[in-house]
Amino acid sequence: MTLTLTLVRHGQTVLNARRHLQGACDSPLTRTGRAGVRVTAQHLSRHEFDAAYSSPQGRAVLTAIEILRHHPGLRLSVDEDLRELSFGTFERRPERELDAVVPWSTLVPAVLAGTHPGIGGGEPGAEFMARVRAVLDRIVAAHDDAAGAGRDEHVLVVGHGLTLGAMLATIDPTGLVALPNASVSTVEVSGGVARVVAAGIDVAGHGSLAVSLAAPAAAPLSA
């Protein structure tokens, strides 16, 4: 049988809207962000989730809570390893300041490869990727047994642009796409093999503030 992971990026925040870097720091969802999350929550209301996980950061927890309004009785599990990459001294600063120091097209591959020493003294790429792989393995291990026992499992995971993007890249490094706020990505695990079914579906229509994981011409990170 199949384990399905539904990965949702948090809704648009104040710092997202201002195009300021937001990794370890946090900011409230904007009115647009809250509306977008409600659209995504409604979109996912027809799904029957067996479990739900979230980053501990407020913007992700609030997004998860809104989604779970359509799934009464489902408990939210918070996992520290789902938190976003820290941008160190660049936290809360305009994205263009970081891009002027290191081009996005250079930075992201280095982080995903685990070779970047840490942005502005923040979390090194190797540590970031290690915890992303760890939380993915942990969630799959917790639910793949049920799928292997003859029933499908469906798990919700709410997190951040770069964290979820790194998770998708771990499964399929060839299909990197932008992850808009409140977007939905889908991963299926069957027979111990994971595959990306869909990535960055812009349910809420927030594509202009997407997190880019690939092309040099794409928007810089606003996690």
N, C-alpha and C positions, 0 to 999 in steps of 0.2 A: 504494500500500500504506500501512500505518499504523505510526506510531511510537507506542508506548505507554510512558508514564512512570508508574511506581509510586512514589508518594511516601510515605515512612514516617517518622513522628515517633519520636524516641528513646524508650526505655523510662523508666519512672518512676525518678526519682532521689531522693536524701535530701532535697535542697532542695525538690523537687516535693512530697514527702510532708509537709514542714513548712510548705508554702505560703509559701516565701520566694522572692524574685525571683532568677532565674538566667538571665543573658544571656551576658555575656563570661566570667563565672566558671563553674566546673564542680563537680560532686559525683558520687559513685559511684551506680550503679544500686542500688536497694533489692532485697531478696529478691523482693518482689512485682514489681518492675520487671524483674528477670532472668527470672522465670517468665512474665511477660507477653510479653517479647521472644521467648521460646522458642515461645509459642503463635503469635505472628505469623510467626515464621520457618517454623514447620510449615505454616501457612496458605499461605505463599508458596512452599513447596518444590516445588509442582507447576508453577510458572512457569519458563520457560526465559529467563533474562536474558542479554542480549548485552553489557551493561556495567553497572557499579555505581559510584555516586558517593556521597561522604559529606562532611559538615561535618568540619573538623579537630578539633572538640571531643570529648573523651573519651567522653561519654555517647552521642554519635552513632556514633563509630567502633566502640564495643563492640556497639552495636545492629546495625550493618552486618555486623560479623564473625560474629555469631551467625546472622544470616540467610544469610550466604555459606557457613556450614558445610554447607548443603544444596546448594551450588553449587560443588563443588571445581574449582579451576582458574580460577575467575573472579577477575580482579584488581580490587582496590578502588582507585579514584582519589579522592584527597582534594582538595577545592576550597575554598579560603579563603572564597569568596563565599557558601558555604552556611552560614557560622557565624551564630549568633543575634544579634539586636539587643543592643547594650550598654545597660544601665540605669544606667550611671554610678555616682553615689553611692548609688543604691538597690540596687545589687547585694548579694545575700545578706540583704536586709532583708525583713521581712514584707510580703506583697502589700498588706495593708490600709493600710500607710503610704503607698504610692504612690497607692492609690485615694482616700485622704483628700485628697491634693494635687490630683489630676486624675482625674475619673471615667473609668472604663474606656471608657464609651460615647463620650467626647470624645477620649480619647487615641488609640485605635486608628484611627478614621477620619483623624485628623491625620497619623499615621505613614504610613498607606497612601496618603494624598494627597501625602505628601512635604513637608508644611508644618510639622511639629513640629520645633522647634529642637534637640531632644535631651533625653532624660529624665535628669535629674540630671547634666547635662553629658556625657551619653553620645552615641552616634552620632545625628546628625541624620536625620530621616525621609527627606530627599531623597537622602542618601548611601546609606542603607539600601535604599531602593527602587531606586536606580540599580544597586547590585550584585546585588540579587535579579533584576532584569530581565536583567542581563548574564549571570548564570550560567544562567538559563533559556534565553536565546538561544544561549548557547555549547553547552549540552547538546543542544538541538534541532538546531543546525547540524551538530554532530558526527555525528548519527545519522539525521537526516531524509533525507540523500542516499541512504543504503542503502534506506530505505523507498521513496524515489522511484525507485530503480533496480529495484524489483519484488519486494522482500522485506520482510516485517514486521520491526521492531526492537522490543525490549522492554528498557527501561532502569530500573534501581533507583536511587532517590535517597533518601538518609537524612539527615534534618535536624531542624529544631526547629519548635515550634508557630507562632511568629510568622513565621519565614522561609518555611516551607512555606505558611502561610496567605496571606502576601503574594504568593507565587507563584501560588496559586490565584486570588486576587483580581485579579491582573494579567490572567488569562485570562477570568474571569467575576466581576465585582464584585457581581453580584446574588445569588450563592448562598453567602454566607459562613456557615460553620458552625464549631462547636467541633472542635478537633483533639485528641482524647485521646492520652495516651501510647501508643506502639506502634500507633497507628491507621494505616490504609491509605487513601490517596486515589489516584485514577487519572485521568490526563490522556491523551487521544488527540490526535495530530497527523496530519492527513491533508490532502493538497493544500495544505499551508502554513497550514492553519487548525487552531487548537488548541481543544479543548473539554474541560470538566471532566465526566467520566463519573460519578465518585463522590468524595465528600469526607468525611474523618473517620470512616471505618468502624471502629467500636470493636471490633476483633478480640479484643483482650486483656481487654476489660471494665473499662477504667480511666476511664470517662467522668466520674467525679466530680472528676477533676483535669485536666479538659480546658482547653485554651487557647481562650478565646472571642474571636471576631473581630467580634462584632456587638452583640447585645442588651445593654442596660444591666443587666438582671437576671442575666446570665450570670456565670460565675466569672471572676475576674480572671486575668491572665496568670501562668503559672508555666512559663516556657519550658524 
